[in-house]
Amino acid sequence: SYATYSNEFDGSQGKEFTVRLIKGGGLKGHLTLKKDVSNAMVILQPGDIIQKLDAAGNFEILNLVPGEYDISISRNLKDGKNQIEKIPTKIVIEREKTLEINLDDFIKKQTTLDVFVFNDGTPSVERGYLNITDRRGQSVVAATVENGKYTVERILPGEYLMRYTFQGRVLQRSLA
C-alpha cells in the first residue's frame, strides 16, 4: 500500500483528518539477458523506480501508484559500458492488479529507421536537429544529425511525425 500525506500543524488547535490507504498495483516481467550483460535493471518514470533483474532476467515491482509509466532498461555490459534503452510505449498500472510483460516482445517488434536529408537532390551536409514524436505527441527520438544521415535503432512500427530543423527551417513529414 502507499500513502502520501503532508500537513502543517502548529499544535494550537485540534485537527481531525482521515487518511485513506489505497492498494497499489504491480509490474512483473522478463527480459532475456545476452551473455555480454553483467546485470540489468528496469527503470520506471515518473518516480525513478529501479528494480534489478535476477540472473534469469525476471523482475517484480510491487506497490506502485496506479497510473501511466515510461519504462526503460539499463544494461551493464561486461566490457564496462552501460546501455539505457527506452521502451517506446507506456505501461498502465491499475490498483490491486499486477501487469505481466515480456520485454523481449517489445524488443523483437522493433525495427530500424534510416533518415536521409537531401538539399536540392544531394545529401545535406548541414547540421540539423531531428525530433520524432508518436501519436500522443511524445518524443521518441531527439537527436543532432550530422551530414544528412541518422539511423534510429529499435523503433516500434507505427505512426510518427518527423520534424527536421536546420538553418531556421523546419521540414515536417508523417511516417507510417
Solvent accessible surface area in square Angstrom, and as a share of the most:
residue,aa,sasa,rsa
1,S,73,0.47
2,Y,57,0.22
3,A,56,0.43
4,T,137,0.80
5,Y,110,0.42
6,S,104,0.67
7,N,69,0.36
8,E,163,0.73
9,F,111,0.46
10,D,122,0.63
11,G,51,0.50
12,S,87,0.56
13,Q,124,0.55
14,G,79,0.76
15,K,117,0.49
16,E,171,0.77
17,F,116,0.48
18,T,126,0.73
19,V,68,0.39
20,R,176,0.64
21,L,113,0.56
22,I,40,0.20
23,K,120,0.51
24,G,10,0.10
25,G,5,0.05
26,G,2,0.01
27,L,0,0.00
28,K,87,0.37
29,G,10,0.10
30,H,55,0.24
31,L,2,0.01
32,T,86,0.50
33,L,49,0.24
34,K,142,0.60
35,K,187,0.79
36,D,76,0.39
37,V,16,0.09
38,S,65,0.42
39,N,46,0.23
40,A,0,0.00
41,M,53,0.24
42,V,0,0.00
43,I,28,0.14
44,L,0,0.00
45,Q,69,0.31
46,P,95,0.60
47,G,58,0.56
48,D,98,0.51
49,I,48,0.24
50,I,98,0.50
51,Q,65,0.29
52,K,118,0.50
53,L,7,0.03
54,D,74,0.38
55,A,110,0.85
56,A,63,0.48
57,G,0,0.00
58,N,66,0.34
59,F,10,0.04
60,E,80,0.36
61,I,13,0.06
62,L,108,0.54
63,N,88,0.45
64,L,5,0.03
65,V,79,0.45
66,P,42,0.27
67,G,30,0.29
68,E,97,0.44
69,Y,12,0.05
70,D,37,0.19
71,I,1,0.00
72,S,19,0.12
73,I,0,0.00
74,S,4,0.03
75,R,26,0.09
76,N,45,0.23
77,L,22,0.11
78,K,138,0.58
79,D,100,0.52
80,G,70,0.67
81,K,134,0.57
82,N,85,0.43
83,Q,75,0.33
84,I,115,0.58
85,E,17,0.08
86,K,103,0.43
87,I,0,0.00
88,P,30,0.19
89,T,38,0.22
90,K,51,0.22
91,I,8,0.04
92,V,81,0.47
93,I,3,0.02
94,E,92,0.41
95,R,121,0.44
96,E,109,0.49
97,K,122,0.52
98,T,69,0.40
99,L,62,0.31
100,E,124,0.56
101,I,24,0.12
102,N,61,0.31
103,L,0,0.00
104,D,18,0.09
105,D,67,0.35
106,F,48,0.20
107,I,43,0.22
108,K,159,0.68
109,K,133,0.56
110,Q,23,0.10
111,T,66,0.39
112,T,71,0.41
113,L,49,0.24
114,D,74,0.38
115,V,9,0.05
116,F,114,0.47
117,V,12,0.07
118,F,116,0.48
119,N,57,0.29
120,D,145,0.75
121,G,65,0.63
122,T,85,0.49
123,P,91,0.57
124,S,3,0.02
125,V,119,0.68
126,E,52,0.23
127,R,162,0.59
128,G,7,0.07
129,Y,104,0.39
130,L,0,0.00
131,N,37,0.19
132,I,0,0.00
133,T,21,0.12
134,D,28,0.15
135,R,200,0.73
136,R,135,0.49
137,G,51,0.49
138,Q,84,0.37
139,S,56,0.36
140,V,44,0.25
141,V,19,0.11
142,A,62,0.48
143,A,15,0.12
144,T,63,0.37
145,V,0,0.00
146,E,91,0.41
147,N,106,0.55
148,G,3,0.03
149,K,106,0.45
150,Y,68,0.26
151,T,47,0.27
152,V,7,0.04
153,E,116,0.52
154,R,107,0.39
155,I,7,0.03
156,L,28,0.14
157,P,94,0.59
158,G,38,0.36
159,E,103,0.46
160,Y,28,0.11
161,L,59,0.29
162,M,32,0.14
163,R,95,0.35
164,Y,5,0.02
165,T,48,0.28
166,F,11,0.04
167,Q,128,0.57
168,G,77,0.74
169,R,122,0.44
170,V,72,0.41
171,L,87,0.43
172,Q,103,0.46
173,R,159,0.58
174,S,89,0.57
175,L,38,0.19
176,A,126,0.98
